[in-house]
Amino acid sequence: MPTDTPAQLLARLVPLDSVNPDLVAGGAGESAVADHCGRWLADRGFEVHRLERRPGRPSLVAVARGTGGGRSLMLNGHLDTVGHTGYDGDPLEPRIHDGRMYGRGTFDMKGGIAAMMVAAARATAHGPLRGDVLLACVADEEHGSSGTEEVLESFTADAAIVTEPSHLEVTLAHKGFAWFDVEIEGRAAHGSRPDLGIDAIAKAGHFLVALEELGARLGRGPAHPLLGTGTVHASVVHGGEEPSTYPAHCRITLERRTVPGESAEGVGRELTAVLDRLAATVPDFRYRLTPGLHREPFAADPEAAIVRTLTHHAERALGRPPVVRGEPFWTDCALLDRAGIPCLLFGADGEGAHAATEYVDLASLDRLTDVLTATVADFCA
């Protein structure tokens, strides 16, 4: 069967609403786009596995079995998108203008999905390679990454490439994150009785100042060569009941971005030290610290075979050595790496991830597909 260009395939994926319902109540989820990808890949001879532990939130793993004796390679990308609210124009209309395709998910990251599907089909069009080629089209990366976690329970590979957008730059590291809730305890009382009340919001102010000081100390600390230093910020503050009552509670949700060598456990100890110091110095300061979701940072081995193979083909396609970079945001690379799969991130150029206008540069999408095709054929030969 003839293989679409990546732009043709992408134009069919964009109209398939796949807003992550964990981000937006009533979001469509990944079923429609997974159905389309599954049919497309099955028509081209791939063995398609559908994983759907969470109803309505499917991930696909499509496999082109090798003849044996070669290395296996997984291409990974996410099917879900963020919401449509505030998008400038119709988010589900793939509009092309000045070499760009606009629409929700074109850049983040249905463009990467289209490129990896077309690349795998092209690399295996004339018969199987020695190694297996796996395509993991996953759910839920924009929220909790349950899709890649489910895939890794049943599938592995000798290496992986995540096709998140990277402006055709080789991404070998990214930050992790750890979320914590800090509950500052006061005492409720009528606003006319300061002798009885303890203002939890005012006590929380001491912690917010200390948190800003912690961020400044982190910024002066040792820096990762690609990622810089870790950061911390207060994300959400909840407190108080009404104007005439001393607030009994104030909850601060914070995010700590981590670099390789830092962990959620270490961040917990770091925050406890800050809070214990306040408890010892600020009268009536009482707190509870509760850890939330955390994801590990990621750093690839620059000498790994998949890094060297992709970098070689990227240099040939670009006519120069590709830029090597780190990303401040988290990706599924960390889960693949933790599962023992050497990986890196390489994707298309464009702008507007999570923004009111989103587009992918179509020339970069073609170039990405060429690099992935050559990398698959070389690595799995």
C-alpha positions in Angstrom: 0.0 0.0 0.0 1.4 3.5 -0.8 2.7 5.4 2.2 1.3 8.8 2.9 3.6 11.8 3.3 3.8 12.9 6.9 1.8 16.0 6.1 -1.0 13.9 4.6 -1.2 11.7 7.6 -1.0 14.6 10.0 -3.9 16.3 8.2 -6.0 13.3 9.0 -4.9 13.1 12.7 -5.5 16.8 13.6 -9.3 16.6 13.1 -9.6 13.6 15.5 -10.2 15.2 18.9 -7.9 13.7 21.5 -8.0 16.2 24.4 -6.8 14.6 27.6 -9.9 14.2 29.9 -7.6 14.3 32.9 -6.8 17.9 32.0 -10.1 19.0 30.6 -13.4 17.6 32.0 -15.2 15.9 29.1 -12.1 15.7 27.0 -12.5 13.2 24.1 -9.6 11.0 25.0 -7.5 9.0 22.6 -9.9 6.5 21.1 -10.6 8.1 17.8 -7.0 8.9 16.9 -5.9 5.5 18.2 -8.4 3.8 15.9 -7.1 5.7 12.9 -3.5 5.0 13.7 -4.2 1.3 14.3 -6.0 0.9 10.9 -3.2 2.8 9.1 -0.5 0.6 10.6 -2.4 -2.7 10.2 -2.9 -1.9 6.5 0.9 -1.6 6.2 1.6 -5.0 7.7 2.2 -4.0 11.3 1.1 -6.3 14.2 -1.1 -3.9 16.2 -1.6 -4.3 20.0 -4.2 -2.1 21.7 -3.7 -1.5 25.5 -6.6 0.0 27.3 -6.5 -0.6 31.0 -8.3 2.7 31.4 -11.5 2.6 29.3 -11.4 5.2 26.6 -7.7 5.9 27.1 -6.0 3.4 24.6 -2.4 3.2 23.7 -1.1 1.2 20.7 2.0 -0.8 20.1 2.6 -1.7 16.5 5.4 -4.1 15.7 7.2 -4.9 12.5 8.8 -8.2 13.4 12.5 -8.7 12.4 14.0 -11.7 10.9 16.3 -12.1 14.0 19.7 -11.2 15.1 19.2 -7.4 15.0 18.6 -4.7 17.5 15.1 -3.6 18.3 14.0 0.1 18.3 10.9 1.7 19.8 9.6 5.0 18.4 7.4 6.7 21.1 4.9 9.5 20.8 1.7 10.6 22.6 -1.7 10.8 21.1 -3.3 13.2 23.6 -3.4 16.9 23.4 -4.2 19.8 25.7 -7.5 21.6 25.5 -9.0 23.9 22.9 -10.2 26.7 25.1 -8.8 30.0 23.9 -7.4 28.6 20.7 -7.3 31.1 17.8 -9.6 29.6 15.1 -10.8 26.1 14.7 -8.3 23.8 16.6 -9.4 20.7 14.7 -8.9 22.2 11.2 -5.5 21.4 9.7 -4.8 24.7 7.9 -1.6 25.1 5.8 -0.1 28.5 5.3 3.5 29.5 4.4 4.9 26.0 4.8 3.3 25.5 8.2 0.4 23.4 9.3 -1.8 24.9 12.0 -4.1 23.1 14.5 -4.1 21.7 18.0 -1.5 19.0 18.2 0.4 19.7 15.0 3.5 20.6 17.0 2.8 18.8 20.3 2.8 16.1 19.0 0.7 14.6 16.3 3.4 15.8 13.9 5.9 13.5 15.7 3.3 10.7 15.6 2.9 11.1 11.8 6.6 11.2 11.2 7.4 8.1 13.2 4.6 6.1 11.6 5.6 7.1 8.0 9.3 6.5 8.8 8.7 3.0 10.2 6.5 2.1 7.2 9.1 3.3 4.8 12.0 1.6 6.6 10.2 -1.8 6.5 8.4 -1.4 3.1 10.8 -3.7 1.2 10.8 -6.4 3.8 11.6 -7.0 7.4 14.8 -5.8 9.0 16.8 -8.1 11.3 15.6 -6.3 14.4 12.0 -5.5 15.5 10.6 -2.0 14.9 8.0 -0.9 17.5 5.8 2.1 17.4 4.3 3.1 20.8 1.5 5.6 20.3 0.6 6.4 23.8 -2.2 8.0 25.9 -2.0 10.5 28.7 1.5 12.0 28.4 0.1 15.4 29.0 -1.0 14.4 32.5 0.2 11.3 34.2 1.9 9.2 31.4 -0.2 6.2 32.2 0.1 5.1 28.5 3.9 4.7 28.4 3.8 3.0 31.9 1.2 0.5 30.6 3.3 -0.1 27.4 6.4 -0.8 29.4 4.7 -3.5 31.4 4.5 -5.6 28.2 7.1 -4.3 25.7 10.7 -3.4 25.7 13.4 -2.6 23.1 17.1 -2.2 22.8 16.7 1.5 22.3 14.0 4.2 21.9 13.4 7.6 20.3 10.7 9.9 21.6 9.5 12.2 18.8 8.4 15.1 21.0 9.1 18.4 19.2 12.7 19.5 19.6 13.3 21.8 16.6 15.5 19.1 15.0 17.9 19.3 17.9 19.1 16.2 19.7 17.8 16.3 23.3 19.8 14.3 25.7 18.4 15.5 29.0 15.4 17.0 30.7 14.3 18.0 34.1 12.0 16.1 36.4 9.5 17.5 38.9 8.1 16.9 42.3 4.8 18.3 43.6 4.2 18.9 47.3 1.3 20.3 49.4 2.2 22.3 52.5 -0.6 22.8 54.9 0.0 25.6 57.3 -2.2 25.3 60.5 -3.7 28.3 62.3 -6.7 28.7 64.6 -10.1 29.9 63.6 -11.6 32.8 65.5 -13.9 35.8 65.0 -12.1 38.6 63.3 -12.6 40.8 66.4 -10.6 38.3 68.6 -7.0 38.4 67.7 -6.2 37.0 71.1 -7.9 33.8 70.1 -7.1 33.5 66.4 -3.9 32.4 64.6 -3.8 33.6 61.0 -2.7 30.6 58.9 -2.4 32.8 55.8 0.0 35.2 57.6 2.1 32.2 58.8 2.1 30.9 55.2 3.7 34.2 54.1 6.8 33.3 56.1 7.0 30.0 54.1 6.5 31.8 50.8 9.4 34.1 51.5 11.6 31.1 52.6 10.6 29.3 49.4 11.7 32.3 47.3 15.0 32.2 49.2 15.4 28.5 48.5 14.9 29.2 44.8 17.6 31.8 44.9 20.0 29.3 46.6 19.2 26.7 44.0 20.0 29.2 41.2 23.5 29.8 42.7 24.2 26.0 43.1 25.9 23.5 40.9 24.5 23.5 37.3 23.9 20.6 35.0 25.7 21.3 31.7 22.5 21.0 29.6 19.8 21.9 32.1 21.2 24.4 34.5 19.9 24.2 38.1 16.8 23.0 39.8 14.0 25.5 40.5 11.1 25.8 42.9 7.9 27.9 42.8 4.5 28.1 44.6 1.8 27.1 42.1 -1.5 27.4 44.0 -2.5 28.9 47.4 -5.8 28.2 49.1 -6.8 29.7 52.4 -9.5 31.5 54.4 -13.3 31.2 54.7 -14.7 34.7 55.0 -13.6 38.3 55.8 -14.5 38.2 59.4 -12.8 35.0 60.4 -9.1 34.2 61.2 -8.2 31.4 58.7 -7.5 28.1 60.3 -5.7 26.6 57.3 -3.7 27.7 54.3 -2.5 25.1 51.7 0.3 25.9 49.3 0.9 23.6 46.4 4.4 23.9 45.0 6.5 22.5 42.2 10.2 21.7 42.4 11.9 21.1 39.1 14.8 18.6 39.4 18.0 17.9 37.5 19.9 14.6 37.3 21.3 13.8 40.7 18.2 15.2 42.5 15.2 13.1 43.7 11.8 13.6 45.2 13.0 12.2 48.5 15.8 14.7 48.5 13.4 17.5 47.8 11.2 16.3 50.7 14.2 16.6 53.0 15.1 20.0 51.6 11.5 21.3 52.3 11.3 19.7 55.7 14.5 21.6 56.7 13.0 24.9 55.6 9.8 24.2 57.4 11.4 23.0 60.6 13.5 26.1 60.7 10.4 28.2 60.5 8.7 26.1 63.2 11.6 26.8 65.5 11.7 30.6 64.8 8.2 31.8 64.0 5.7 31.7 66.9 2.7 29.3 66.4 4.0 28.0 63.1 2.7 24.5 62.5 2.7 22.6 59.2 2.1 19.3 57.4 4.1 18.4 54.3 2.5 15.9 51.8 4.2 14.7 48.7 2.3 14.5 45.4 3.1 13.3 41.9 6.8 13.2 41.0 8.7 12.3 37.9 12.4 11.7 37.6 14.8 13.8 35.5 16.5 12.2 32.5 20.0 12.2 31.1 21.1 10.0 28.1 24.5 8.5 27.6 25.9 10.5 24.7 27.9 7.5 23.6 24.9 5.1 23.5 24.5 3.4 20.1 21.1 5.0 19.4 22.5 8.5 20.2 25.4 8.0 17.8 23.2 6.5 15.1 20.6 9.2 15.1 23.2 12.0 15.4 25.0 10.6 12.4 21.9 10.6 10.2 20.7 14.0 11.6 24.1 15.5 10.6 23.7 14.0 7.1 20.2 15.4 6.7 21.1 18.9 8.2 24.5 19.3 6.5 26.0 20.1 9.9 26.3 18.5 13.4 22.9 18.9 15.1 22.6 21.1 18.2 22.6 19.1 21.4 20.2 20.4 24.1 18.4 19.7 27.3 14.7 20.5 27.9 13.2 22.2 31.0 10.0 20.1 30.7 9.4 16.4 31.5 8.9 13.7 28.8 8.4 10.0 28.7 12.1 9.6 28.1 12.5 9.3 31.8 10.2 6.3 32.0 12.0 4.5 29.1 15.3 5.2 30.7 14.2 3.9 34.1 13.0 0.7 32.3 16.5 0.2 31.0 15.9 1.4 27.4 18.6 3.8 26.2 16.8 6.7 24.5 16.8 10.3 23.4 14.4 12.9 22.1 14.3 14.2 18.5 11.4 16.0 16.9 10.1 18.6 14.5 10.3 22.4 14.4 7.4 24.7 15.0 5.8 26.7 17.8 2.7 26.9 20.1 2.7 23.9 22.4 -0.3 24.5 24.7 -0.7 28.0 23.2 -3.5 29.8 21.4 -1.9 29.3 18.0 0.1 26.1 17.2 1.9 25.0 14.1 4.5 22.6 12.8 7.0 23.5 10.1 6.3 21.1 7.3 9.8 21.1 5.9 11.2 20.1 9.3 8.5 17.3 9.5 9.8 15.9 6.2 13.4 16.1 7.4 12.5 14.5 10.7 10.8 11.6 8.8 14.0 11.2 6.7 16.2 11.1 9.8 14.0 8.6 11.5 13.7 6.4 8.4 17.5 6.2 8.0 18.0 5.6 11.8 15.5 2.8 11.9 17.0 1.1 8.8 20.5 1.5 10.2 19.9 0.6 13.8 17.7 -2.5 13.1 19.6 -3.8 10.1 
